[in-house]
Amino acid sequence: MKLRLQLFEFEDLPWFPGMIRAGMMDYLRFMISTLGTYQPIVPLLRAALLQTGQTQLLELCAGAGGGTAGILHRLHTTGLPAAQVCLTDLYPQPSAWRLLQQTTSGLTFAEAPVDATAVPTNMPGLRTVFSAFHHFPPAAAEALLADAVRQKTGIGVFEGAGKHWLELLLACTVLPVVQLLITPFIRPFSLSRLVFTYLIPLIPVFTIWDGCVSILRMYPPPQLLALAHCADPEGTFHWQAGVVRHWWGPQVTYLIGTPAETGA
């Protein structure tokens, strides 16, 4: 599917209720962590860290931090025991992040909002964006990449899906049923999450819409590379984009850029 539509997602809207947004993010965190969605890109992250000489990942647009613990653990067990992650977001979720921090060595977070297109210079690390780059229209996406180029930090952008009509069909049919089945098992427990899933099903309804729009807004690899080259007209970074596949089928779309002088 090459079509890209710049539709809106409810979770992006500033007036959208934080309680509903948190419920949606908790569901995504649970699914991404349980399925190990981003495990296939750990070798790419490990290589980027080694190329840039960094040990910290600065996760932008972290949401509820889905998959972060598994990625960090895998980095620790594949030759990078000093690896760390700092979670940031324009809408921080410190309560969810504290839960992760209790069981994850090397994880920190910033409680203040962080704009991914203008990251403070005192926040070091190889930047990562998981499941969120599609939220940015082309001009903002280019600005996000350009900020990483300007600060010479390196960046990795990852979307836990391929851009296919089958993914869209799953988002409308199978995944809503899964959400209804797993919600009681999501931790930490939240009464509001149960209320707005079963009694007043706002969380599932908005999740279906946002999930479908996410796929339609995704940038395929050629478009990711085009954005990267616009953000880095001088060619100071080495860029690679593509798709990696889980052994059981699902795909992860990625873009990675590292400063060229590092020898990448």
C-alpha positions as CSV (number, residue, x, y, z in Angstrom):
1,M,0.0,0.0,0.0
2,K,1.7,3.2,-1.2
3,L,-1.2,5.5,-0.3
4,R,-0.6,7.9,2.6
5,L,-3.4,10.0,4.0
6,Q,-2.8,12.7,6.5
7,L,-5.9,12.1,8.6
8,F,-6.2,13.0,12.3
9,E,-5.8,10.8,15.3
10,F,-7.7,11.5,18.4
11,E,-4.8,11.0,20.7
12,D,-2.9,13.9,18.9
13,L,-5.6,16.4,19.8
14,P,-4.8,18.7,22.8
15,W,-8.4,18.6,24.1
16,F,-8.6,14.8,24.0
17,P,-9.2,13.5,27.6
18,G,-6.0,12.3,29.2
19,M,-7.8,9.4,30.9
20,I,-8.9,7.9,27.5
21,R,-5.4,8.6,26.0
22,A,-3.8,6.8,28.9
23,G,-6.1,3.8,28.4
24,M,-5.2,3.6,24.7
25,M,-1.5,3.9,25.5
26,D,-1.7,1.2,28.2
27,Y,-3.3,-1.2,25.7
28,L,-0.5,-0.4,23.1
29,R,2.2,-0.9,25.7
30,F,0.7,-4.3,26.8
31,M,0.4,-5.5,23.2
32,I,3.9,-4.3,22.0
33,S,5.6,-5.7,25.1
34,T,3.7,-9.0,25.1
35,L,4.3,-9.6,21.4
36,G,7.9,-8.4,21.4
37,T,7.0,-6.2,18.5
38,Y,10.4,-4.5,18.3
39,Q,12.7,-7.3,19.1
40,P,13.7,-7.8,15.4
41,I,15.3,-4.3,15.3
42,V,17.5,-4.7,18.3
43,P,20.5,-5.7,16.2
44,L,20.0,-2.5,14.2
45,L,19.9,-0.4,17.4
46,R,22.9,-2.2,18.8
47,A,24.9,-1.4,15.6
48,A,23.8,2.3,15.7
49,L,24.9,2.6,19.3
50,L,28.3,1.1,18.5
51,Q,28.7,3.3,15.5
52,T,27.9,6.5,17.4
53,G,29.8,5.5,20.5
54,Q,26.8,6.1,22.7
55,T,25.2,4.0,25.4
56,Q,21.9,5.8,25.9
57,L,18.8,5.8,23.9
58,L,16.7,8.9,24.1
59,E,13.2,7.7,23.3
60,L,11.0,10.4,21.9
61,C,7.2,10.2,21.8
62,A,7.5,7.3,24.2
63,G,3.8,7.0,25.1
64,A,3.4,4.4,27.8
65,G,6.8,2.9,27.0
66,G,5.7,-0.3,25.2
67,G,8.5,-2.6,24.3
68,T,11.2,-0.5,25.9
69,A,11.9,-3.0,28.7
70,G,12.3,-5.9,26.3
71,I,14.6,-3.9,24.0
72,L,16.8,-2.7,26.9
73,H,17.1,-6.2,28.3
74,R,18.1,-7.6,24.9
75,L,20.7,-4.9,24.5
76,H,22.1,-5.8,27.9
77,T,22.3,-9.5,27.0
78,T,23.9,-9.0,23.5
79,G,27.1,-7.2,24.5
80,L,25.9,-3.7,25.7
81,P,25.4,-4.1,29.5
82,A,25.8,-0.3,30.0
83,A,22.9,0.5,27.7
84,Q,20.3,2.9,29.1
85,V,17.0,4.4,28.0
86,C,15.5,7.8,28.8
87,L,11.8,8.1,28.1
88,T,10.3,11.4,26.9
89,D,7.0,12.6,25.4
90,L,5.1,15.7,24.6
91,Y,2.4,14.2,26.9
92,P,4.5,12.5,29.6
93,Q,3.1,9.4,31.4
94,P,5.3,9.2,34.6
95,S,2.9,6.8,36.3
96,A,3.3,4.2,33.6
97,W,7.1,4.9,33.3
98,R,7.6,4.5,37.1
99,L,6.0,1.0,36.8
100,L,8.5,0.1,34.1
101,Q,11.4,1.6,36.1
102,Q,10.7,-0.7,39.0
103,T,11.4,-3.8,36.9
104,T,13.9,-2.4,34.3
105,S,17.5,-1.6,35.0
106,G,18.9,1.4,33.2
107,L,15.6,3.2,32.6
108,T,15.0,6.8,33.4
109,F,12.5,9.4,32.2
110,A,11.8,13.1,31.9
111,E,8.7,14.4,33.6
112,A,8.6,17.6,31.6
113,P,7.1,17.7,28.1
114,V,9.7,17.2,25.3
115,D,9.0,18.4,21.7
116,A,10.6,15.8,19.4
117,T,11.2,18.4,16.8
118,A,13.2,20.6,19.2
119,V,14.9,18.4,21.8
120,P,16.8,20.3,24.5
121,T,20.6,20.2,23.9
122,N,21.1,18.8,27.5
123,M,19.3,15.5,26.6
124,P,22.0,13.3,25.0
125,G,21.6,9.9,23.4
126,L,20.8,8.1,20.2
127,R,17.2,9.2,19.5
128,T,14.5,6.7,18.9
129,V,10.8,7.0,17.9
130,F,8.7,3.9,18.2
131,S,5.2,3.7,16.8
132,A,4.9,7.4,16.6
133,F,6.6,8.8,13.5
134,H,3.4,8.6,11.5
135,H,1.9,11.2,13.7
136,F,4.1,13.8,12.1
137,P,3.1,15.3,8.8
138,P,5.9,15.7,6.3
139,A,7.1,19.1,7.4
140,A,7.2,18.1,11.1
141,A,8.7,14.7,10.3
142,E,11.5,16.4,8.4
143,A,12.0,18.9,11.3
144,L,12.3,15.9,13.7
145,L,15.0,14.3,11.6
146,A,16.7,17.7,11.0
147,D,17.0,18.4,14.7
148,A,18.8,15.1,15.2
149,V,21.1,15.9,12.3
150,R,21.7,19.4,13.7
151,Q,22.7,18.0,17.1
152,K,24.6,15.1,15.5
153,T,23.0,12.5,17.8
154,G,21.9,9.8,15.4
155,I,18.2,8.6,15.2
156,G,16.2,5.5,14.7
157,V,12.5,5.6,13.6
158,F,10.5,2.4,13.9
159,E,6.9,1.5,13.1
160,G,5.6,-1.8,14.4
161,A,3.8,-2.7,11.2
162,G,4.0,-3.0,7.5
163,K,1.9,-0.8,5.3
164,H,-0.6,-3.4,4.0
165,W,-4.3,-3.7,3.6
166,L,-4.2,-6.8,5.8
167,E,-2.9,-4.7,8.7
168,L,-5.8,-2.4,8.2
169,L,-8.3,-5.3,8.2
170,L,-6.8,-6.7,11.4
171,A,-7.0,-3.2,13.1
172,C,-10.8,-3.2,12.3
173,T,-11.6,-6.8,13.2
174,V,-9.3,-9.0,15.2
175,L,-7.5,-6.4,17.4
176,P,-10.6,-4.9,18.9
177,V,-11.7,-8.4,20.1
178,V,-8.2,-8.9,21.5
179,Q,-8.4,-5.6,23.3
180,L,-11.7,-6.6,25.0
181,L,-10.2,-9.9,26.1
182,I,-6.9,-8.6,27.5
183,T,-8.0,-5.3,29.2
184,P,-8.6,-6.9,32.6
185,F,-5.0,-8.2,32.6
186,I,-3.3,-4.8,31.9
187,R,-1.3,-3.5,34.8
188,P,-1.4,-1.2,36.8
189,F,-5.1,-1.8,37.5
190,S,-7.3,1.1,36.5
191,L,-11.0,1.3,37.2
192,S,-11.5,4.0,34.6
193,R,-9.9,1.8,32.0
194,L,-12.5,-0.9,32.7
195,V,-15.4,1.7,32.7
196,F,-14.3,3.2,29.4
197,T,-13.6,-0.1,27.8
198,Y,-16.8,-2.0,28.7
199,L,-19.5,0.3,30.1
200,I,-18.7,3.3,27.9
201,P,-16.5,1.8,25.2
202,L,-14.6,5.0,24.2
203,I,-11.2,3.4,24.5
204,P,-11.9,0.6,22.0
205,V,-13.7,2.9,19.6
206,F,-10.9,5.5,19.5
207,T,-8.3,2.8,19.3
208,I,-9.9,1.4,16.2
209,W,-10.0,4.8,14.5
210,D,-6.5,5.7,15.5
211,G,-5.1,2.3,14.6
212,C,-6.5,2.5,11.1
213,V,-5.4,6.0,10.6
214,S,-1.9,5.1,11.9
215,I,-1.5,2.6,9.1
216,L,-2.8,5.1,6.5
217,R,-0.4,7.7,7.8
218,M,2.7,5.5,7.8
219,Y,5.7,6.4,5.7
220,P,7.0,3.4,3.6
221,P,10.8,3.1,3.4
222,P,11.2,5.1,0.2
223,Q,9.3,8.0,1.7
224,L,11.3,7.7,4.9
225,L,14.6,8.0,2.9
226,A,13.2,11.0,1.0
227,L,12.4,12.8,4.2
228,A,15.8,12.0,5.6
229,H,17.6,13.4,2.6
230,C,15.5,16.6,2.8
231,A,16.4,16.9,6.5
232,D,20.1,16.2,5.7
233,P,20.8,18.0,2.4
234,E,24.5,18.2,3.1
235,G,24.7,14.4,3.5
236,T,26.3,14.5,6.9
237,F,24.5,11.3,8.0
238,H,24.4,7.8,6.7
239,W,20.8,6.7,6.3
240,Q,19.2,3.3,5.8
241,A,15.6,2.3,5.6
242,G,13.7,-1.0,5.2
243,V,11.6,-3.6,6.7
244,V,12.5,-6.5,9.0
245,R,10.2,-9.4,9.7
246,H,9.4,-11.4,12.8
247,W,9.9,-15.2,12.4
248,W,6.1,-15.5,12.8
249,G,5.1,-12.9,10.2
250,P,4.6,-9.3,11.3
251,Q,6.9,-6.6,10.0
252,V,8.7,-3.5,11.4
253,T,9.4,-0.6,9.2
254,Y,12.5,1.4,10.1
255,L,14.8,4.4,9.3
256,I,18.2,4.8,10.9
257,G,20.6,7.7,10.6
258,T,24.0,8.0,12.1
259,P,26.6,10.8,11.6
260,A,28.8,9.9,8.7
261,E,32.0,10.8,10.4
262,T,31.5,8.0,12.9
263,G,32.4,5.6,10.1
264,A,28.9,4.2,9.7
